[in-house]
Amino acid sequence: MTGLRVGLVGYGDAGRGIHARLLREVGHVVTDTVTRHPARIAAAREDWAGVRVHPDLDGLLGRARELDVVVVASPSGNHLEHTRAVLGAGLPVVVDKPLAVDALQARELVVTAERAGVPLTVFQNRRWDDEQRTLRGLLERGELGRVHRFERRWERWRPVPKDRWKENAVGEGGGLLLDLGSHLVDSAVQLFGPVRTVHAEIRNLTTPADDDVFLALVHAGGVISHLSASGLCGAPGPRTRVLGDQGAYLVTSFEGEPTPFEGLAAPAGHEGWLVQGTSLTAVPRPPGGHADFYRQVGRWVAAGAPAPVDPGDAVHVAEVLDA
């Protein structure tokens, strides 16, 4: 399959650091991007020969006939406006999570796409995390038995916080609830189904937007999920712990973040441990990775394959975060 011609809205931490990197890995080409920041303009021109840099989305959409898909990687508070415009231009669109800042806006975008007949998907790349793929395999094989609790933590020690829109945009998409909570809730729902009840504890300790979040979810099937995200955690807990009546799955670290559990790092080629009391068995890591999302985008756009993420899932995630 020939690589897609991609318009990328935003060329910052998400646009350049995540999307552009994965797009290049699978052979897609960023032909157009939207940014006004001088350093980001220079970075885009360095990264992509002949890239067209536009100061606004209207400029990019003026070249719609030369694009196959648009990726919206702008701040979350702009997702509604930007995605509406791309859908109005009739272009398939990938929206970085969260799809929108609340369920009302997310639902509007899904309905707009359906009525216009324009493909829409959401970048929930954490479905392709090593631990998520490994855990799905364990569940499918029934190795944990009947699961009753799922725990996942995204805890960091950042006593001096970063100074970005994510830390400061109160009410406009900033904060850990929308940023990391979107990933955490999506992961839980993908594994254990729709959520029936929600308990939340949300605080802002060091930043204007929330930076300390705990969610307790009860899934329709009875599993309870405990999800946490924090920027002020001097002793991060184990990344993932899943409890079943035949054993548990334990992952102690995540993407090189500092952890007090370094002695429990799984051996090469493995992801976490199957635990039964004092018995620990390293679990082999299945093949795959985040780039698989954009491989599926290629098949979705070029051949009408299923979307890598059903946008309706993003609506349910937003409903949970709104609760």
Disulfide bonds with the S-S distance in Angstrom:
none
